[in-house]
Amino acid sequence: MVTQMTEPWYGKTMAEREITNFLNEQATGVLSLSNEGRAYGIPMSFAYDEDDERAIMDLGFAEGSKKREFIETTDEVCLTVYEWEGPHEWTSVVVSGPFRRLSEDDVDEELEGWYYRVATDIDVPAGDVELEWYALDVAEVSGVALYE
């Protein structure tokens, strides 16, 4: 069961369907990781899989990757997805939960095709980058929106 936060002090708490719709419309966010009290936030493309309540990401790792170091020490990650039109019109959704690498058996042509259709702004970098699929399994989600 996914839990949601209480009413915010500013804006309107989004209903579950509003959050799901918003996540389905977006393709980028900030993935937050931690390592011994240090935080690391990275911009990330994702595709939201509402049937399995997870965000799918195809991560690239270069040699000596700080991202890999932080993933290995983070028990629960946080993905912040937002849309900003101005101070009186914005939406923000925060998804947190366990982050796990998907096995080759978990990633088939259908998943890859779906992901790259949803996360359309992805360019695979050239060079020595190792790509790995990950899933953020949604344990907690909250959404706040302000429209005046």
For each residue, the residues with C-beta under 8 A, 3 or more apart:
1:
2: 16 53 138 139 140 141
3: 139 140 141
4: 13 16 19 140 141 142 143
5: 8 13 140 142
6: 13
7: 13
8: 5 11 12 13 144
9:
10: 144 146
11: 8 90 92 144 145 146
12: 8 144 145 146
13: 4 5 6 7 8 142 143 144
14: 18 19 22 91 93 142 143 144 145
15: 18 19
16: 2 4 19 20
17: 20 21
18: 14 15 21 22 143 145
19: 4 14 15 16 22 23 93 141 142 143
20: 16 17 23 24 48 50
21: 17 18 24 25
22: 14 18 19 25 26 81 83 91 93 143
23: 19 20 26 48 50 55 81 93 95
24: 20 21 48 50
25: 21 22
26: 22 23 29 46 48 81 83
27: 45 46 47 118 119 120 121
28: 43 44 45 46 81 119 121
29: 26 43 44 46 79 80 81 82
30: 41 42 43 44 79 80
31: 41 42 43 44 57 77 78 79 136
32: 39 40 41 77 78 79 80
33: 39 40 41 42 67 70 71 73 74 77
34: 37 38 39 40 70 73 74
35: 38 40 69 70 73 74
36: 73
37: 34
38: 34 35
39: 32 33 34
40: 32 33 34 35 66 67 70
41: 30 31 32 33 80
42: 30 31 33 67
43: 28 29 30 31
44: 28 29 30 31 57 59 79
45: 27 28 57 58 119 121 122
46: 26 27 28 29 55 56 57 79 81 119 136
47: 27 55 56 114 115 118 119
48: 20 23 24 26 54 55 56 118
49: 52 53 54 55 56 135
50: 20 23 24 53
51:
52: 49 135
53: 2 49 50 137 138
54: 48 49 135 136 137 138
55: 23 46 47 48 49 79 95 135 136 138
56: 46 47 48 49 102 111 115 133 134 135
57: 31 44 45 46 133 134 135 136
58: 45 115 119 122 131 132 133 134
59: 44 67 71 131 132 133 134
60: 124 125 129 130 131
61: 65 67 68 129 130 131 132
62: 65 127 128 129 130
63: 128
64:
65: 61 62 68 69
66: 40 69 70
67: 33 40 42 59 61 70 71
68: 61 65 71 72
69: 35 65 66 72 73
70: 33 34 35 40 66 67 73 74
71: 33 59 67 68 74 77 99 134
72: 68 69
73: 33 34 35 36 69 70
74: 33 34 35 70 71 77 99
75: 98
76: 96 97 98 99 139
77: 31 32 33 71 74 96 97 98 99 136
78: 31 32 94 95 96
79: 29 30 31 32 44 46 55 94 95 96 136
80: 29 30 32 41 92 93 94
81: 22 23 26 28 29 46 92 93 94 95
82: 29 90 91 92 93
83: 22 26 90 91
84: 90
85: 89 90
86: 89 90
87: 90
88: 146 147 148
89: 85 86 146 147 148
90: 11 82 83 84 85 86 87 145 146
91: 14 22 82 83 143 144 145 146
92: 11 80 81 82 143 144 145
93: 14 19 22 23 80 81 82 141 142 143
94: 78 79 80 81 141 142 143
95: 23 55 78 79 81 136 138 140 141
96: 76 77 78 79 136 138 139 140 141
97: 76 77 136 137 138 139 140
98: 75 76 77 136 137 139
99: 71 74 76 77 134 135 136 137
100: 134 135 137
101: 132 133 134
102: 56 106 107 132 133 134 135
103: 106 107
104: 107
105:
106: 102 103 111 133 135
107: 102 103 104 111 112 133
108: 111 112
109: 112 113
110: 113 114
111: 56 106 107 108 114 115 133
112: 107 108 109 115 116
113: 109 110 116 117
114: 47 110 111 117 118
115: 47 56 58 111 112 118 119
116: 112 113 119 120 122
117: 113 114 120
118: 27 47 48 114 115
119: 27 28 45 46 47 58 115 116 122
120: 27 116 117
121: 27 28 45
122: 45 58 116 119
123:
124: 60 129 131
125: 60 129
126: 129
127: 62
128: 62 63
129: 60 61 62 124 125 126
130: 60 61 62
131: 58 59 60 61 124
132: 58 59 61 101 102
133: 56 57 58 59 101 102 106 107 111
134: 56 57 58 59 71 99 100 101 102
135: 49 52 54 55 56 57 99 100 102 106
136: 31 46 54 55 57 77 79 95 96 97 98 99
137: 53 54 97 98 99 100
138: 2 53 54 55 95 96 97 141
139: 2 3 76 96 97 98
140: 2 3 4 5 95 96 97
141: 2 3 4 19 93 94 95 96 138
142: 4 5 13 14 19 93 94
143: 4 13 14 18 19 22 91 92 93 94
144: 8 10 11 12 13 14 91 92
145: 11 12 14 18 90 91 92
146: 10 11 12 88 89 90 91
147: 88 89
148: 88 89
